[in-house]
Each structure stands twice: as structure tokens, then as C-alpha cells.
Amino acid sequence: MQDIGTFDLKRTTTLLGVLPIKSFAKGDSIKVEQEGNDFTKEVGADGYTDRVKNNATSLKITIQLAQTSPVNDQLSALLIADKLTLKGIVPFAYKDLNGTSFVTAKSAWLTGPSTLTNGEEGKVREWIIETGGVYAFFVGGNE
């Protein structure tokens, strides 16, 4: 067993529908959060505790791209097409090829456009993707 692990962003794959997501910005390039806990608790007046399974969880995925990434154009086009046709619900997939982390969602969509900021330095384009409740989310380690 090794005593050191390696992560390499170039050895990950991210897909929104058939669109490969790449040209990430420096920093937190992708962030996946489950919205809602798997279990909540309810404590009665006499201290008896119920553990309640929450079946209404979904994911919020934040992707940060470089300002110059051509993927920004493709995401903007996907969002515009969705607004016109209401057919922008697509699968989402992320896999760390150097480790065991992965995310898949049967139904995912862009929530809106990135904020547009320009200046004398390269800026970040942040895109938010949300999913329906049917997904796989495994947070693992790296080899």
C-alpha cells in the first residue's frame, strides 16, 4: 500500500449530456454538494428519537471555467436552447480516473447563465447545474 496519493485534474472526466466540460479555472474547478441530508432526526417530548430517511435529496454542481474556455459558448447555447424548447434536461457524469470518486445523475440542467465579469486579469465563469433525485454520488480517495 502506498503512503502517498496523487490527484490530477487532467485525469478526470466531466460530461453534461454529450458535452465534455474542460478548460477549468484555477482553484475549485468543480464542487458537488448534496442538497439535504440523507437522514434527519426528530426528538419527541420524552426524548425518544426518530431517525427519518430523506428521499428528496438532489445535487448542486458548481463548475468554474476559465474566461477563455470555448465550453462557455456551448453552455450558453445549451441554456438558450433549454429556455426555447424546455428540453435541456440531460445526464451528468464526473469520474476521477486516478481515484474512486464519481458522480452520475440521470437528470441535470443549467440553472442560468454565468455572471459576466471582465477586467485586466482572466476571470472565472461559474456555472450551476442542478439534478433530479436519481443519482450516484461517491466521494473516494486517490491512488
C-alpha positions in Angstrom: 0.0 0.0 0.0 1.3 3.4 -1.0 1.7 6.1 1.6 1.1 8.9 -0.9 -1.8 9.7 -3.2 -2.0 11.8 -6.3 -4.7 13.9 -7.8 -4.6 15.2 -11.4 -7.4 17.3 -12.7 -6.5 16.3 -16.2 -7.3 12.7 -15.2 -10.9 13.5 -14.5 -13.9 13.4 -16.9 -16.9 15.7 -16.7 -19.9 15.4 -19.0 -23.1 17.4 -19.2 -25.2 15.5 -21.7 -22.6 14.8 -24.5 -20.7 18.0 -23.8 -17.2 17.4 -22.3 -16.5 20.1 -19.6 -12.9 21.2 -19.7 -10.7 24.4 -19.5 -11.4 24.8 -15.8 -10.4 27.9 -13.9 -7.7 27.8 -11.2 -9.0 27.0 -7.7 -12.1 25.0 -7.0 -12.9 23.8 -10.5 -15.8 21.6 -9.7 -17.8 21.3 -6.5 -20.6 18.8 -5.9 -22.9 19.2 -3.0 -25.9 17.1 -1.9 -28.8 19.3 -1.1 -30.5 17.9 2.0 -29.2 15.3 4.4 -29.8 11.5 3.9 -31.2 11.3 7.4 -32.7 13.8 9.9 -33.8 13.3 13.4 -36.9 14.2 15.3 -36.8 14.1 19.1 -40.1 13.7 21.0 -41.1 15.5 24.2 -40.0 12.4 26.2 -36.6 12.2 24.4 -37.4 9.3 22.1 -35.6 9.9 18.8 -36.8 9.1 15.3 -34.3 8.8 12.5 -36.1 9.8 9.3 -34.7 8.9 5.8 -34.9 11.8 3.4 -35.8 10.6 -0.1 -35.9 14.1 -1.6 -32.2 14.8 -2.0 -30.6 16.3 -5.1 -27.3 17.6 -6.2 -25.9 21.1 -6.8 -22.9 21.1 -9.0 -20.7 24.3 -9.4 -18.3 24.4 -12.3 -15.7 27.1 -12.7 -14.3 27.6 -16.1 -11.6 29.9 -17.5 -13.0 33.0 -19.1 -11.5 32.0 -22.5 -12.9 28.4 -22.4 -15.0 27.6 -25.5 -17.2 25.5 -23.2 -18.7 28.8 -22.0 -20.2 29.2 -25.5 -21.5 25.7 -25.5 -23.1 26.0 -22.1 -24.7 29.3 -23.1 -26.1 27.7 -26.3 -27.4 24.7 -24.2 -29.1 27.1 -21.8 -30.7 29.2 -24.6 -31.9 26.0 -26.3 -33.4 24.8 -23.0 -35.3 28.1 -22.5 -36.7 27.9 -26.0 -37.6 24.2 -26.1 -37.7 23.1 -22.4 -35.6 20.1 -23.5 -32.3 20.9 -21.6 -32.5 18.1 -19.1 -29.5 15.8 -19.8 -27.4 13.3 -17.9 -24.4 14.4 -15.9 -21.3 12.4 -15.1 -18.0 13.0 -13.3 -15.2 10.5 -12.7 -11.8 10.8 -11.1 -9.7 8.4 -13.2 -6.9 8.4 -10.6 -9.2 7.6 -7.7 -12.6 6.3 -6.8 -14.8 9.4 -6.7 -17.7 9.6 -9.2 -21.0 11.3 -9.7 -23.7 10.4 -12.1 -27.2 11.9 -12.5 -29.9 10.9 -14.9 -31.4 14.4 -15.0 -29.4 17.6 -14.8 -29.8 21.1 -16.1 -28.2 24.5 -16.0 -29.9 26.9 -13.6 -29.0 30.1 -15.5 -26.1 31.8 -17.1 -22.7 32.5 -15.5 -22.1 36.0 -14.2 -20.1 38.0 -16.8 -17.1 39.8 -15.2 -14.2 41.3 -17.2 -11.1 43.1 -16.1 -7.3 43.3 -16.5 -6.9 39.7 -15.4 -8.5 36.4 -16.6 -11.8 35.9 -14.8 -13.8 32.8 -13.8 -17.1 31.8 -15.4 -19.2 29.9 -12.8 -22.0 27.7 -13.9 -24.5 26.0 -11.6 -26.0 22.6 -12.5 -28.8 21.0 -10.5 -30.1 17.5 -10.7 -33.1 15.4 -10.0 -33.2 12.9 -7.2 -31.9 9.9 -9.0 -28.1 9.9 -8.9 -25.0 8.2 -7.6 -22.5 10.1 -5.5 -19.4 8.5 -4.2 -16.6 10.5 -2.5 -13.5 8.4 -2.6 -9.7 8.8 -2.4 -6.8 8.8 -4.8 -4.1 6.3 -5.5 
